[in-house]
Structures are given as C-alpha cells and as structure tokens.
Amino acid sequence: MIPPVYILRHGQTEWNAQHRIQGRLDSPLTEQGRAQARAQRQILGSCDLTGFQALCSPQGRAFHTASIALDGLVAAINTDQCLSEIAVGDWEGMRRDELIIDRPMDESEESALDLYERAPGGEGFVALHARCRAFLERLSQPSVLVTHGITSRMLRLIILEMDISEIGRLPGGQGVVYHLENKEMKRLSIGA
C-alpha cells in the first residue's frame, strides 16, 4: 500500500516560458515560478504534515521550488534521483517549434505529452513507469514529493492504477498540489 503523498511540480522556469524541452537539463525559476512555489507553500501550510518526509528531484528547478514550498514545514528535504524528469535525449534544450514532427502542435502541455515518448534517445514512458513504480514500492512513510511535469503525472498514474496510455487524462499544473491517498486524488490550489 502506497502511503499518502502530496505531489508538486516545480514552478515555471525560463525554459518553460520559452517552450523549451528541459528533460534532464535545467533552467532557473522565473518570478512567476517563485510565486507558484509560494502558492504551494500557502497550500501546504494549511495541511497537517506531521510524520511526512520531503523528497525532491535533485534537479535545480525542483529543489529551488521545494526550498520555497516547504520552508519551515519539514525538517529536511532529501533528494532522490527517481524523482528526476523523464530524459528526452536528442531533444533536450530544444524549443518545441524547432522539432520536425509529423503533426501540428500547439504550445499546451497536453499537446506536447507524446514528445516525451517519441524523443530520439529518450527514456520513454515504459522506462519512466518502471522507475516511478520502483520508487513508490519502496516509499515507506507519508511524503511530500517535489518533481516535474511528466514524472508527476506518471507517479499519480501509478497510484491511481491507470494505464500508461491514460497519462494525458491527468492534469498538469504549476503552483498546485496533488494529494493522493487510498487511490484517490485531490487537486489543491489557492482559492479552491
């Protein structure tokens, strides 16, 4: 049984704003990204985190978000490589509009989901699923997890016992927190 978790995606980065694919590369949070992390701090501040540990991707954008969102709420933030973003191989650092693909694509997060599966030399959803499943199987206590857009979706997909093909049905979002317990998900946001 997977213990209760709160899952956060990092705040907006410079590359998010430019529609660049980050994968395992990094760029700094924008002012909007820092504001989104502060909103997550406000959300988590109203939650009872007694007995919760904080685990974070080691990537800079996630750790910076965690340091803001969890300020004063947990004793320590530990990193775990399993929470890193999906690797996108040859496409890391490229703008979405620079990719030569076989269909039109808008700038929405949902439109770009299949890019993470199709990236040449990338990790792909099956490998990401295995990595996230192994992480969740060893999770032994309630946790706040600070991660990335695709990894967040995959973690939630596994907890909700959905098929990989359903990843696009899960909402994304920066500045929000997802609470998952007993195979149910609740999206927490300011004013919700």
C-alpha positions in Angstrom: 0.0 0.0 0.0 1.4 3.4 -1.0 1.3 5.9 1.9 -0.4 9.3 1.5 1.6 11.7 -0.7 1.5 15.3 -1.7 2.9 15.8 -5.2 4.2 19.1 -6.5 5.6 20.1 -9.9 8.4 22.7 -9.9 7.4 26.3 -10.7 7.7 27.9 -14.1 11.3 28.1 -15.4 12.8 30.3 -18.1 12.8 27.4 -20.5 9.1 26.6 -19.7 8.3 30.2 -20.7 10.3 29.7 -23.9 8.6 26.3 -24.7 11.9 24.5 -24.5 12.1 20.8 -23.5 14.1 20.6 -20.4 14.2 16.9 -19.6 17.4 16.3 -17.5 18.8 19.8 -18.3 17.9 22.8 -16.1 17.0 26.4 -16.2 16.2 28.8 -13.3 12.8 29.6 -12.0 11.1 32.8 -13.3 9.5 35.2 -10.9 6.2 33.5 -11.8 7.8 30.2 -10.9 8.8 31.5 -7.5 5.3 32.9 -7.0 3.9 29.4 -7.8 6.2 27.9 -5.2 5.0 30.4 -2.7 1.4 29.4 -3.5 2.3 25.8 -2.9 3.8 26.9 0.4 0.5 28.5 1.3 -1.4 25.3 0.3 0.9 23.0 2.3 0.9 25.4 5.2 -2.8 24.5 5.7 -2.1 20.7 5.6 -1.1 18.6 8.5 2.4 17.3 7.6 3.1 15.6 10.9 5.1 12.4 10.1 5.7 13.4 6.4 9.1 13.3 4.9 10.1 15.6 1.9 11.7 14.0 -1.1 12.7 16.0 -4.1 14.3 15.6 -7.6 17.9 16.6 -7.5 17.4 18.9 -10.4 17.8 22.6 -9.6 14.4 23.8 -10.6 12.7 21.2 -8.4 15.0 21.8 -5.4 14.5 25.6 -5.6 10.8 25.1 -5.7 11.0 22.7 -2.7 13.1 25.1 -0.7 10.3 27.8 -1.1 7.2 25.5 -0.9 8.4 23.6 2.2 10.1 26.4 4.0 9.5 25.9 7.7 7.2 22.9 7.2 9.7 20.0 7.2 12.9 19.3 9.0 14.8 18.4 5.8 14.4 18.0 2.1 16.2 14.9 0.7 16.8 14.3 -2.9 16.1 11.1 -4.9 17.2 10.5 -8.5 14.0 8.6 -9.2 12.1 11.9 -9.0 14.1 13.4 -11.9 12.3 14.4 -15.0 12.0 12.0 -17.9 15.1 12.1 -20.2 14.3 13.3 -23.7 17.6 12.5 -25.4 18.4 14.5 -28.5 15.5 16.9 -27.9 16.7 18.3 -24.5 17.1 22.0 -24.7 15.2 22.4 -28.0 12.2 24.6 -28.5 9.1 22.7 -29.4 8.7 24.7 -32.6 12.2 23.6 -33.7 11.3 19.9 -33.7 10.5 18.3 -37.0 7.5 16.1 -36.3 4.6 14.6 -38.3 1.8 16.7 -36.9 0.9 20.3 -35.9 1.3 21.0 -32.2 0.1 23.9 -30.1 2.0 25.2 -27.1 -0.1 23.5 -24.4 1.4 21.0 -22.1 -1.1 18.3 -23.2 -0.2 18.8 -26.9 3.5 18.1 -26.1 3.0 14.9 -24.0 3.7 12.4 -26.8 7.0 14.2 -27.5 8.4 12.8 -24.2 7.5 9.3 -25.5 8.9 9.8 -29.0 12.2 11.7 -28.3 15.2 10.1 -30.0 17.5 8.7 -27.4 15.0 9.5 -24.7 13.9 7.4 -21.7 10.3 6.8 -22.8 7.1 6.2 -20.8 7.7 2.4 -20.1 11.1 3.1 -18.5 9.8 6.1 -16.6 6.9 4.0 -15.4 9.3 1.3 -14.1 11.4 3.9 -12.3 8.4 5.5 -10.7 6.9 2.2 -9.7 10.1 1.1 -8.0 10.3 4.4 -6.2 6.7 4.1 -4.9 7.1 0.5 -3.9 9.9 1.5 -1.5 8.1 4.5 -0.1 7.5 3.7 3.5 6.0 6.8 5.0 3.8 9.7 4.1 5.7 12.0 1.8 5.8 15.4 0.0 7.3 14.7 -3.4 8.6 17.6 -5.4 9.2 16.6 -9.0 8.5 17.5 -12.7 5.6 17.6 -15.1 5.9 14.2 -16.7 7.3 12.4 -13.7 4.4 13.9 -11.5 1.9 12.5 -14.0 3.5 9.1 -14.0 3.6 8.9 -10.2 -0.1 9.8 -10.0 -1.0 7.4 -12.8 0.6 4.5 -10.9 -1.0 5.4 -7.6 -4.4 5.7 -9.3 -3.8 2.3 -11.1 -4.3 3.8 -14.5 -2.7 2.5 -17.7 0.3 4.3 -19.3 -1.9 5.2 -22.3 -4.1 7.4 -20.0 -1.3 9.7 -18.9 -2.9 12.5 -21.0 -6.0 12.3 -18.9 -4.2 13.6 -15.8 -4.0 17.3 -15.3 -0.7 19.1 -15.1 -0.1 22.4 -13.5 2.4 24.6 -11.7 1.5 26.3 -8.4 -0.9 23.5 -7.4 -0.5 20.5 -5.1 -2.0 17.0 -5.6 -2.9 15.0 -2.6 -3.2 11.2 -3.2 -4.5 8.8 -0.6 -6.3 5.4 -0.9 -6.1 5.6 -4.7 -7.9 8.9 -4.8 -6.5 12.2 -6.0 -7.5 15.7 -4.9 -6.1 18.9 -6.6 -5.3 21.6 -4.1 -5.0 25.2 -5.2 -5.3 28.7 -3.7 -9.0 29.6 -3.5 -10.2 26.1 -4.3 
